[in-house]
Amino acid sequence: MIYYKTYIRGENCEWVTFVHGAGGSSSIWYKQLRAFKEKFNILLIDLRGHGKSKNVKRKWFTDYTFADVSKDIIDVLNHLNISSTHFVGISLGTIIVQSIAEKEPSKIRSMVMGGAVIRLNFRSQVLISLGNLVKHIVPYMWLYRLFAWVIMPSQRHRESRSLFVREAKKLCQKEFKRWFKLTKGVNGFLSNLLAKETEIPTLYIMGEEDYMFLPSVQSHVKKQKNSKLSMIAKSGHVVNVDQPDEFNRLSIGFIQRQHSRVFAR
């Protein structure tokens, strides 16, 4: 089983599960923990090959799929007897949350999608294609630094860049290749995943400077009756790090409103 950590406030408190992106770990949520622990039970996850899951003695498949990675999280929920939870995802972690929503919708009470990835634009597709061509000959950290600079180019994104590069250094080249292969054909996968509107309440929280992923989210939300979009000024792709106070305010408020609606019924 992948590594996880819980913070339990009380039996009657709702669960919130955090899912990080590729190259990160559960440590990227350090600016959320204090605020969320005051109100919810918390489940932190290190995805396979990341953080402390890197040392888990388990025979992983040579190639990963989003279904495999999603099942890892579902296994943890079942192990902990968590029947349903709110999910907070960031970047590629939002794809994993959406994959869980498709396969096990009863497990999810609501979704908060930070820096959501629902489509790769032309520039990101070119970068992915280039990366797939040279990933066997170029050190993976060169590629990761390049992607970090392209996705988070501003000076005020510096902390986010540094955090993700620092976390990515903990991956090995083999692990990076496995995760990088997931990006191949991701647009087709996402189109199928998002073709049917979910009934799960969803809040997208995007940085106004997340120019690679914001336009597709704006377009998508217009067609969804159960989805809302909140944009944060002076923030790029990694909104929970760039503007943590506003991210916490928006996401906690959203989750609490879902609880109030259920209770009102």
Backbone bond lengths (Angstrom), bond angles and torsions (degrees), N, CA, C in turn:
res aa  C-N    CA-C-N  psi(-1)  N-CA   C-N-CA  omega(-1)  CA-C   N-CA-C  phi
1 M - - - 1.466 - - 1.530 109.66 -
2 I 1.333 115.03 142.05 1.462 118.98 179.16 1.530 110.10 -66.33
3 Y 1.327 115.15 161.45 1.468 120.71 -178.95 1.528 110.27 -71.28
4 Y 1.319 115.19 140.00 1.463 120.82 174.97 1.523 108.72 -145.80
5 K 1.323 114.72 160.47 1.461 120.78 175.76 1.519 108.32 -141.58
6 T 1.312 116.59 139.40 1.473 120.52 -179.95 1.522 110.90 -118.34
7 Y 1.319 114.55 150.34 1.464 123.16 170.14 1.527 105.16 -126.78
8 I 1.310 116.60 112.83 1.461 120.55 -173.89 1.526 110.75 -105.37
9 R 1.313 114.89 119.13 1.465 120.85 178.49 1.530 111.37 -87.88
10 G 1.323 116.46 -36.85 1.459 119.42 179.85 1.514 111.59 177.03
11 E 1.315 117.07 158.40 1.461 122.20 -177.54 1.519 112.49 -61.10
12 N 1.318 117.74 -31.56 1.463 120.85 -176.17 1.527 113.26 -91.47
13 C 1.329 116.26 1.22 1.468 119.72 179.80 1.534 110.61 -85.96
14 E 1.314 116.04 147.20 1.458 120.55 178.84 1.525 110.25 -76.67
15 W 1.338 114.48 155.63 1.465 120.97 179.87 1.524 110.49 -93.45
16 V 1.324 115.16 143.05 1.459 122.12 170.63 1.526 107.37 -126.64
17 T 1.324 116.09 125.46 1.466 122.14 -179.35 1.519 109.44 -109.62
18 F 1.337 116.71 128.39 1.465 122.31 -178.17 1.529 110.02 -102.85
19 V 1.336 115.80 132.41 1.466 121.53 -179.61 1.531 109.09 -123.89
20 H 1.320 116.27 114.51 1.472 121.05 -178.15 1.534 110.85 -80.71
21 G 1.327 115.92 177.25 1.463 121.52 -179.29 1.518 112.46 -97.62
22 A 1.328 116.35 -178.03 1.468 121.96 -179.87 1.520 110.05 -65.83
23 G 1.316 115.67 133.42 1.455 121.21 179.26 1.510 114.20 85.81
24 G 1.323 117.54 -4.81 1.465 120.41 179.72 1.513 111.56 -102.10
25 S 1.309 116.42 -155.43 1.467 122.78 174.18 1.523 106.45 -164.35
26 S 1.309 116.63 178.43 1.465 120.04 -179.42 1.531 111.96 -64.35
27 S 1.332 117.51 -14.61 1.463 120.25 -179.88 1.529 112.47 -67.91
28 I 1.349 117.53 -16.01 1.474 119.02 -178.82 1.527 112.08 -71.26
29 W 1.337 116.75 -8.71 1.464 120.49 -179.97 1.533 112.43 -94.71
30 Y 1.319 117.33 16.40 1.471 120.20 -174.42 1.530 112.80 -62.10
31 K 1.331 117.45 -23.83 1.465 120.23 179.24 1.531 112.26 -86.64
32 Q 1.319 116.02 -3.55 1.463 120.49 177.80 1.532 112.59 -103.70
33 L 1.312 117.25 -26.18 1.465 121.16 -168.81 1.519 113.95 -55.33
34 R 1.321 117.63 -51.19 1.467 119.89 -174.70 1.533 110.98 -59.52
35 A 1.325 116.82 -46.59 1.465 120.45 -177.20 1.524 111.63 -66.30
36 F 1.324 117.11 -41.36 1.462 120.80 -176.61 1.529 111.76 -75.55
37 K 1.328 116.94 -35.12 1.475 119.92 -178.34 1.521 112.23 -63.86
38 E 1.325 116.70 -23.83 1.471 120.33 -179.88 1.523 112.20 -71.84
39 K 1.349 117.07 -15.88 1.462 119.85 -172.45 1.528 114.49 -127.50
40 F 1.337 117.47 -23.48 1.466 119.92 -171.56 1.531 111.77 -134.62
41 N 1.322 115.06 163.18 1.467 121.02 162.81 1.523 107.01 -79.52
42 I 1.319 116.71 138.97 1.464 121.22 -173.19 1.529 110.38 -117.29
43 L 1.334 114.93 136.38 1.467 121.72 171.23 1.526 108.20 -122.22
44 L 1.339 115.49 116.81 1.460 121.82 175.87 1.525 108.56 -103.22
45 I 1.319 116.44 139.16 1.466 122.12 -176.53 1.519 109.40 -126.34
46 D 1.321 116.61 138.42 1.468 121.38 165.99 1.525 107.21 -103.46
47 L 1.330 117.16 115.12 1.455 120.56 -179.64 1.526 111.04 -61.34
48 R 1.321 116.10 157.12 1.471 120.12 -178.52 1.534 111.62 -50.31
49 G 1.324 114.57 134.35 1.454 120.92 179.52 1.515 114.86 80.28
50 H 1.335 118.23 -5.10 1.461 123.13 -177.28 1.525 111.18 -112.76
51 G 1.334 115.27 152.56 1.464 119.78 175.06 1.517 112.14 51.10
52 K 1.328 116.71 -132.34 1.460 120.88 -178.08 1.528 112.86 -81.24
53 S 1.328 117.46 -8.61 1.466 119.75 174.16 1.529 110.72 -74.26
54 K 1.320 115.43 -14.13 1.464 120.27 177.99 1.525 111.11 -61.32
55 N 1.329 116.44 -30.28 1.467 121.18 -176.19 1.525 113.49 -96.20
56 V 1.332 116.67 2.92 1.465 119.55 -179.10 1.524 109.08 -69.87
57 K 1.312 116.43 127.94 1.460 121.17 -179.24 1.523 108.77 -80.55
58 R 1.311 114.71 95.60 1.454 119.32 -179.83 1.513 109.01 -151.54
59 K 1.310 116.27 145.32 1.460 120.60 -179.75 1.528 108.74 -84.69
60 W 1.323 115.61 97.44 1.462 119.44 179.60 1.529 110.04 -78.45
61 F 1.316 115.92 156.96 1.444 120.73 172.80 1.530 109.31 -68.19
62 T 1.339 116.32 154.11 1.460 119.83 178.24 1.524 110.56 -62.70
63 D 1.325 115.89 -43.76 1.464 121.13 177.51 1.517 109.36 -112.32
64 Y 1.324 115.92 144.40 1.456 121.03 179.21 1.530 110.02 -99.97
65 T 1.304 115.79 153.48 1.464 122.02 168.95 1.527 106.91 -127.47
66 F 1.322 116.37 161.86 1.458 119.40 177.20 1.525 110.63 -64.64
67 A 1.333 116.30 -29.18 1.471 120.19 177.33 1.527 110.40 -65.12
68 D 1.354 117.06 -41.04 1.468 121.08 178.71 1.523 110.80 -62.33
69 V 1.321 115.85 -47.82 1.464 121.40 -176.28 1.531 110.41 -66.65
70 S 1.328 116.00 -38.15 1.467 120.20 177.82 1.521 110.86 -64.95
71 K 1.327 116.40 -40.38 1.468 120.66 -179.65 1.527 111.21 -63.37
72 D 1.331 117.14 -34.00 1.474 120.13 176.29 1.526 110.70 -55.31
73 I 1.332 115.81 -43.75 1.468 120.73 -178.07 1.527 110.52 -71.50
74 I 1.319 116.49 -42.43 1.467 120.42 178.36 1.528 110.40 -60.38
75 D 1.336 116.82 -37.71 1.473 120.63 177.76 1.522 111.22 -61.43
76 V 1.329 116.50 -39.73 1.473 120.40 178.23 1.523 110.27 -65.93
77 L 1.323 117.21 -44.20 1.471 120.60 178.67 1.526 110.79 -59.30
78 N 1.319 116.42 -44.19 1.472 120.16 178.91 1.519 111.47 -65.06
79 H 1.332 115.76 -40.04 1.477 120.84 179.55 1.528 110.63 -61.48
80 L 1.334 116.63 -36.98 1.465 121.70 -177.88 1.534 112.66 -90.97
81 N 1.324 115.22 2.19 1.477 120.39 -178.58 1.530 112.35 58.21
82 I 1.327 115.41 38.03 1.471 120.84 174.89 1.525 107.01 -92.65
83 S 1.318 116.22 106.44 1.470 119.76 -175.00 1.526 111.70 -73.81
84 S 1.335 117.29 -33.31 1.465 120.66 177.63 1.519 109.27 -155.01
85 T 1.320 115.39 153.62 1.460 120.88 -175.90 1.524 109.50 -152.90
86 H 1.320 116.42 153.58 1.459 121.39 167.70 1.525 106.29 -80.25
87 F 1.311 116.90 143.80 1.468 120.90 178.17 1.517 110.50 -113.91
88 V 1.334 115.51 139.38 1.464 122.19 171.68 1.522 106.21 -123.34
89 G 1.326 117.00 117.62 1.459 121.06 -179.19 1.513 111.07 -120.95
90 I 1.327 115.06 159.48 1.468 120.53 177.21 1.523 108.87 -134.66
91 S 1.321 117.01 137.08 1.454 123.55 174.59 1.529 111.46 54.73
92 L 1.331 118.26 -126.46 1.460 120.62 -179.02 1.528 111.69 -62.45
93 G 1.319 116.77 -22.52 1.462 120.29 176.29 1.519 112.09 -61.04
94 T 1.352 117.22 -26.20 1.464 119.93 178.66 1.527 111.31 -69.28
95 I 1.337 116.96 -29.31 1.470 120.01 176.24 1.524 109.55 -67.45
96 I 1.325 116.23 -40.10 1.464 120.70 179.55 1.522 110.64 -65.07
97 V 1.334 116.64 -41.75 1.468 120.31 178.04 1.525 110.23 -62.25
98 Q 1.340 117.22 -42.39 1.460 120.64 178.67 1.527 111.51 -65.06
99 S 1.325 116.47 -33.74 1.460 120.90 177.24 1.526 110.79 -66.47
100 I 1.339 116.92 -40.29 1.469 121.18 176.32 1.523 109.45 -64.40
101 A 1.333 116.40 -39.99 1.468 120.85 -179.32 1.523 111.48 -61.28
102 E 1.334 116.18 -33.70 1.459 119.63 179.26 1.538 111.11 -73.82
103 K 1.334 116.44 -41.36 1.458 120.52 -173.79 1.526 113.14 -85.58
104 E 1.336 116.41 -38.58 1.467 120.92 -176.07 1.531 110.02 -134.32
105 P 1.325 118.17 64.05 1.475 120.05 -175.47 1.521 113.74 -59.54
106 S 1.328 117.46 -27.33 1.469 119.89 -179.11 1.526 112.01 -68.57
107 K 1.336 116.64 -16.64 1.469 120.79 179.67 1.532 112.05 -77.99
108 I 1.341 116.74 -14.85 1.464 120.00 -170.38 1.524 111.03 -115.03
109 R 1.326 115.82 123.24 1.470 121.40 177.71 1.533 110.49 -86.98
110 S 1.309 115.97 -39.00 1.465 120.51 175.26 1.521 107.88 -161.30
111 M 1.348 115.73 165.81 1.461 120.91 -179.34 1.528 109.66 -129.73
112 V 1.321 115.55 130.41 1.464 122.02 170.42 1.522 106.52 -111.44
113 M 1.324 116.54 117.94 1.456 121.87 -174.01 1.526 110.50 -111.87
114 G 1.315 116.29 101.24 1.457 121.10 179.29 1.521 110.59 -90.65
115 G 1.335 116.73 133.30 1.469 119.69 -179.20 1.516 110.47 52.18
116 A 1.323 116.38 46.78 1.465 121.62 -171.15 1.529 112.08 -63.53
117 V 1.318 114.06 144.04 1.466 121.67 174.74 1.523 107.27 -111.98
118 I 1.328 116.37 108.67 1.461 118.90 176.35 1.527 111.47 -121.47
119 R 1.323 115.71 -6.94 1.465 120.75 173.39 1.523 108.71 -166.59
120 L 1.333 116.32 141.05 1.454 120.78 174.67 1.525 108.50 -90.62
121 N 1.344 117.22 127.84 1.456 119.24 177.64 1.535 110.09 -77.87
122 F 1.323 116.23 179.58 1.469 120.37 -173.80 1.522 111.60 -59.48
123 R 1.332 116.37 -43.84 1.466 119.77 -177.61 1.525 111.27 -62.83
124 S 1.328 116.17 -43.76 1.466 118.82 -179.62 1.521 111.12 -68.44
125 Q 1.349 117.68 -33.22 1.461 120.11 176.91 1.528 111.00 -65.21
126 V 1.337 116.54 -39.46 1.469 120.60 177.29 1.528 110.11 -62.86
127 L 1.335 116.29 -43.69 1.459 120.26 179.38 1.527 111.64 -62.74
128 I 1.344 116.18 -42.79 1.462 120.93 179.86 1.524 110.17 -63.14
129 S 1.338 116.75 -43.83 1.462 120.86 179.66 1.527 111.00 -62.40
130 L 1.333 115.80 -42.76 1.460 120.59 177.57 1.522 110.37 -62.40
131 G 1.342 115.56 -44.47 1.464 119.71 179.38 1.504 112.84 -61.11
132 N 1.341 116.88 -41.18 1.464 120.12 179.34 1.526 112.15 -66.05
133 L 1.334 116.34 -29.76 1.456 120.42 179.04 1.529 112.25 -71.17
134 V 1.335 116.24 -37.15 1.471 118.97 -171.36 1.528 113.64 -110.21
135 K 1.340 118.28 3.80 1.467 119.76 -172.81 1.532 113.61 -64.91
136 H 1.332 117.30 -20.23 1.464 119.97 -179.93 1.532 112.30 -85.55
137 I 1.327 116.50 -14.72 1.468 118.57 -175.98 1.528 113.50 -118.68
138 V 1.318 117.22 -18.26 1.471 121.21 -178.53 1.526 109.28 -104.67
139 P 1.339 118.56 133.47 1.470 120.47 176.98 1.524 110.62 -53.00
140 Y 1.326 116.07 133.90 1.464 119.86 -172.41 1.521 112.79 -61.26
141 M 1.329 118.38 -29.10 1.461 119.87 -179.47 1.529 111.59 -68.41
142 W 1.326 117.55 -28.62 1.463 119.44 174.91 1.523 109.49 -62.83
143 L 1.335 114.86 -46.25 1.463 119.63 179.20 1.521 110.87 -63.74
144 Y 1.326 116.49 -43.59 1.460 119.54 -176.44 1.521 110.78 -64.67
145 R 1.338 116.84 -41.45 1.467 119.99 178.47 1.521 110.75 -63.04
146 L 1.340 116.24 -39.77 1.467 120.09 178.65 1.525 110.32 -61.44
147 F 1.333 117.27 -48.42 1.460 120.70 -179.98 1.530 111.14 -62.62
148 A 1.328 115.97 -39.46 1.467 119.84 179.86 1.528 110.50 -61.74
149 W 1.325 116.85 -41.41 1.470 120.35 179.83 1.517 111.68 -69.26
150 V 1.324 117.28 -38.59 1.462 120.32 -178.93 1.527 110.92 -69.45
151 I 1.339 116.99 -41.95 1.465 121.29 -177.38 1.524 111.47 -77.29
152 M 1.340 116.50 -33.56 1.477 121.24 -176.84 1.528 109.46 -127.18
153 P 1.334 117.74 72.05 1.466 120.56 -169.71 1.526 116.04 -81.83
154 S 1.320 117.91 -22.60 1.465 121.08 -171.58 1.526 112.20 -74.45
155 Q 1.323 115.13 156.44 1.459 120.97 176.01 1.521 110.74 -60.64
156 R 1.340 117.50 -35.85 1.455 118.83 -178.77 1.535 112.77 -78.07
157 H 1.332 117.18 -3.35 1.470 120.93 172.85 1.531 110.76 -93.39
158 R 1.315 115.69 6.73 1.461 120.30 -172.66 1.531 112.71 -59.69
159 E 1.332 116.49 -42.22 1.465 119.43 -179.01 1.525 110.56 -63.67
160 S 1.333 117.41 -41.29 1.465 121.63 178.47 1.517 110.77 -63.59
161 R 1.325 116.27 -45.21 1.472 120.70 178.41 1.516 110.91 -58.21
162 S 1.323 115.09 -49.83 1.465 120.54 -177.05 1.522 111.43 -61.39
163 L 1.329 115.92 -41.46 1.462 120.59 -179.21 1.523 110.97 -62.64
164 F 1.325 116.73 -46.74 1.461 119.25 -177.13 1.529 112.17 -71.68
165 V 1.320 117.75 -35.54 1.464 120.15 176.34 1.519 109.94 -65.83
166 R 1.336 116.18 -41.83 1.477 120.76 178.70 1.529 111.27 -61.45
167 E 1.326 116.63 -43.37 1.461 120.43 179.11 1.528 111.26 -68.44
168 A 1.338 116.35 -38.55 1.470 120.61 -177.79 1.525 111.83 -64.57
169 K 1.332 116.88 -27.86 1.464 120.46 178.79 1.523 111.80 -61.66
170 K 1.334 116.74 -20.49 1.467 120.96 -178.96 1.526 112.00 -80.25
171 L 1.353 115.90 -13.09 1.462 119.38 175.45 1.520 109.88 -79.35
172 C 1.324 116.63 155.35 1.463 119.41 171.92 1.531 107.93 -97.80
173 Q 1.341 116.53 165.91 1.472 120.72 -177.55 1.526 111.44 -58.55
174 K 1.347 116.42 -41.02 1.471 120.47 -178.69 1.524 111.09 -62.40
175 E 1.333 115.46 -42.92 1.460 120.72 -178.54 1.525 110.13 -66.31
176 F 1.318 116.42 -41.31 1.455 120.53 178.26 1.523 110.57 -58.85
177 K 1.344 117.29 -43.47 1.470 120.78 -179.30 1.521 111.19 -62.22
178 R 1.340 116.81 -39.98 1.465 120.11 -179.92 1.535 110.75 -61.61
179 W 1.331 114.92 -44.59 1.461 118.62 -179.35 1.521 111.42 -71.78
180 F 1.323 116.25 -36.05 1.463 119.64 -178.50 1.525 110.68 -65.06
181 K 1.328 117.00 -33.87 1.467 120.85 179.29 1.526 111.80 -64.35
182 L 1.324 117.12 -22.81 1.466 120.60 177.50 1.532 111.85 -62.58
183 T 1.340 116.19 -25.84 1.467 119.72 -176.72 1.524 112.14 -75.04
184 K 1.337 116.57 -16.38 1.459 120.32 179.83 1.524 109.30 -68.71
185 G 1.301 117.52 124.01 1.452 121.06 179.38 1.516 114.06 71.31
186 V 1.345 116.91 18.66 1.469 119.73 -175.93 1.538 111.96 -67.21
187 N 1.337 117.95 -30.25 1.461 119.47 179.06 1.527 111.59 -64.15
188 G 1.328 116.40 -41.68 1.459 119.79 176.91 1.513 111.58 -64.59
189 F 1.344 115.36 -41.05 1.463 120.37 178.77 1.528 110.85 -62.03
190 L 1.334 116.28 -44.40 1.462 120.80 -179.01 1.529 111.65 -68.42
191 S 1.329 116.96 -37.13 1.467 119.89 178.43 1.524 110.69 -60.42
192 N 1.326 116.20 -43.45 1.465 120.09 178.23 1.525 111.01 -66.89
193 L 1.344 114.74 -40.01 1.458 120.71 -176.90 1.529 111.67 -64.61
194 L 1.339 115.31 -38.12 1.465 120.31 -173.99 1.529 113.56 -99.51
195 A 1.340 115.98 3.72 1.462 119.50 -178.09 1.525 111.74 -61.70
196 K 1.317 116.12 -37.37 1.461 120.92 -179.81 1.523 108.78 -100.95
197 E 1.319 116.11 130.57 1.466 120.02 -178.82 1.523 110.98 -69.09
198 T 1.304 115.35 131.62 1.458 119.99 178.15 1.528 111.07 -81.46
199 E 1.312 115.76 149.34 1.464 120.11 175.49 1.521 111.63 -92.15
200 I 1.332 115.93 -2.14 1.460 120.51 179.92 1.532 109.55 -76.86
201 P 1.327 118.52 126.44 1.471 120.47 177.58 1.528 110.75 -57.69
202 T 1.324 116.41 129.08 1.462 121.00 -173.47 1.513 110.47 -133.03
203 L 1.326 115.43 131.63 1.461 121.72 174.38 1.520 108.66 -116.84
204 Y 1.313 116.36 120.87 1.467 121.89 173.20 1.527 107.38 -93.93
205 I 1.324 116.05 126.22 1.468 120.96 175.73 1.528 107.27 -115.91
206 M 1.318 115.81 112.75 1.460 120.95 -173.94 1.525 110.54 -123.75
207 G 1.316 115.67 144.04 1.451 120.24 172.78 1.517 109.83 -75.83
208 E 1.322 117.75 140.57 1.465 120.99 178.34 1.524 111.88 -62.60
209 E 1.348 116.89 -20.20 1.463 121.05 -178.94 1.534 112.26 -100.00
210 D 1.331 116.77 12.05 1.471 121.19 178.05 1.532 108.07 -86.16
211 Y 1.335 115.32 69.49 1.466 120.30 -170.16 1.527 113.29 -68.62
212 M 1.329 117.70 -20.03 1.463 119.48 -178.76 1.525 112.42 -78.07
213 F 1.330 117.97 -31.25 1.463 120.22 -172.16 1.532 114.55 -120.29
214 L 1.326 118.08 -19.20 1.463 121.27 -177.38 1.532 113.50 -61.64
215 P 1.338 120.62 -46.49 1.476 119.95 -176.63 1.529 113.61 -56.53
216 S 1.329 117.81 -42.45 1.470 120.00 -178.69 1.528 111.17 -68.70
217 V 1.340 117.33 -33.66 1.466 120.61 177.29 1.524 109.81 -68.19
218 Q 1.325 117.18 -42.85 1.473 120.94 178.66 1.524 110.61 -58.11
219 S 1.317 115.89 -43.88 1.456 120.89 -179.72 1.529 111.24 -66.22
220 H 1.320 116.36 -40.86 1.467 121.51 -177.84 1.526 111.97 -66.95
221 V 1.311 116.89 -44.74 1.470 121.22 -175.37 1.529 111.42 -63.45
222 K 1.332 117.01 -32.58 1.470 120.48 179.08 1.528 112.34 -58.85
223 K 1.327 116.40 -25.68 1.472 120.82 -176.42 1.528 112.57 -97.09
224 Q 1.334 117.63 -2.34 1.461 121.39 -173.58 1.524 111.08 -112.34
225 K 1.314 117.59 124.50 1.463 119.77 -178.75 1.525 112.73 -80.80
226 N 1.343 117.61 -20.62 1.470 120.30 -178.59 1.521 113.18 -102.09
227 S 1.323 115.85 10.94 1.467 120.53 -178.23 1.521 110.89 -118.99
228 K 1.325 115.31 144.78 1.465 121.65 176.52 1.521 108.38 -130.56
229 L 1.320 115.72 155.87 1.464 121.70 178.98 1.516 109.73 -123.86
230 S 1.327 116.16 129.15 1.466 122.21 171.29 1.523 107.44 -120.20
231 M 1.338 116.11 129.95 1.461 120.42 179.58 1.530 109.49 -108.52
232 I 1.314 114.76 139.95 1.464 120.84 -178.01 1.524 109.36 -111.45
233 A 1.321 115.91 126.69 1.460 121.51 179.75 1.526 110.96 -70.84
234 K 1.315 114.71 154.54 1.473 122.45 177.61 1.530 111.21 55.32
235 S 1.321 115.68 39.78 1.460 120.63 -179.79 1.515 109.60 -140.42
236 G 1.344 114.41 145.75 1.450 120.38 176.64 1.519 111.05 -104.04
237 H 1.317 115.50 -140.42 1.463 121.84 -172.88 1.528 112.58 -67.45
238 V 1.331 116.84 -42.33 1.473 120.06 -174.14 1.531 108.21 -94.34
239 V 1.321 115.82 76.63 1.464 121.76 -171.86 1.520 113.27 -63.57
240 N 1.325 117.50 -31.14 1.472 119.65 -176.77 1.527 111.89 -70.52
241 V 1.326 116.83 -19.05 1.471 121.25 177.54 1.524 110.43 -98.94
242 D 1.344 116.97 -42.05 1.466 120.78 -178.23 1.528 112.54 -63.96
243 Q 1.332 116.00 -44.97 1.479 121.09 -177.79 1.536 108.47 -136.45
244 P 1.322 117.73 70.52 1.471 120.67 -172.96 1.525 114.79 -63.68
245 D 1.332 117.98 -38.63 1.468 119.91 -177.64 1.529 111.30 -63.04
246 E 1.327 116.06 -44.39 1.461 120.01 179.94 1.528 110.65 -70.03
247 F 1.319 116.30 -38.94 1.475 120.20 176.69 1.527 110.20 -60.27
248 N 1.324 116.71 -45.36 1.468 120.80 -179.88 1.529 111.08 -64.14
249 R 1.328 116.37 -43.15 1.460 120.20 -178.75 1.531 110.85 -61.09
250 L 1.323 115.84 -46.77 1.461 120.46 -177.70 1.522 111.94 -67.03
251 S 1.322 116.41 -45.93 1.466 119.90 -174.59 1.531 111.90 -72.25
252 I 1.322 117.65 -41.88 1.470 120.52 178.49 1.527 110.39 -65.26
253 G 1.337 116.59 -42.77 1.460 120.30 178.21 1.519 111.56 -60.38
254 F 1.327 116.36 -42.26 1.463 121.45 179.57 1.530 111.15 -63.17
255 I 1.341 116.92 -47.45 1.465 120.88 -179.15 1.522 111.10 -63.26
256 Q 1.313 116.54 -41.25 1.471 119.91 179.47 1.530 111.61 -64.91
257 R 1.321 117.27 -34.77 1.472 120.05 178.22 1.526 111.27 -66.50
258 Q 1.338 116.59 -34.60 1.470 119.31 177.82 1.523 109.95 -65.85
259 H 1.312 116.28 -40.24 1.459 120.75 178.90 1.529 110.49 -64.56
260 S 1.334 116.33 -41.22 1.473 120.56 -179.85 1.524 111.85 -63.75
261 R 1.353 115.58 -38.48 1.458 119.92 -179.51 1.518 111.36 -66.68
262 V 1.342 116.14 -41.64 1.470 120.20 178.57 1.521 110.08 -64.31
263 F 1.332 115.61 -42.12 1.463 120.67 -178.60 1.539 111.00 -65.56
264 A 1.346 114.49 -37.00 1.464 119.31 -178.90 1.523 111.99 -65.71
265 R 1.338 115.89 -29.17 1.451 119.74 -180.00 1.525 111.79 -70.28
